[in-house]
Amino acid sequence: MQITPPNTMYQQAGSGLAPRPASLSGATIGFLDGWGSREADGRITMYPLMRELRTLLAERYGVADFIWHKKKNVAQREPKPFLKDFAERCAVVINGEAA
């Protein structure tokens, strides 16, 4: 068995890394959240880490808009047509289950 830890080190072209935009100014960022957090009023929203990241992206990088999608099930993939549409609407997608 080979275990490969995730990292941000340079990988050769074709390794599966998504292209990075030159700037996030005016961009739409998507959040694909597998868990979500229940608020006191019953709404499901982003976990605190994702909320903080959203604030930092807006303040520091001029991100114009955010789309947040709560997955129905953390273990199940979203349908390919949904992912295609989501990716087309967003310059960057943050996929996470942050607590």
HELIX and SHEET records of a PDB file:
HELIX    1   1 PRO A   48  TYR A   61  1                                  14    
HELIX    2   2 LYS A   80  ARG A   89  1                                  10    
SHEET    1   A 3 ASP A  65  LYS A  70  0                                        
SHEET    2   A 3 THR A  28  ASP A  33  1                                        
SHEET    3   A 3 VAL A  92  GLY A  96  1                                        
SHEET    1   B 2 SER A  37  ARG A  38  0                                        
SHEET    2   B 2 ILE A  44  THR A  45 -1                                        
END                                                                             
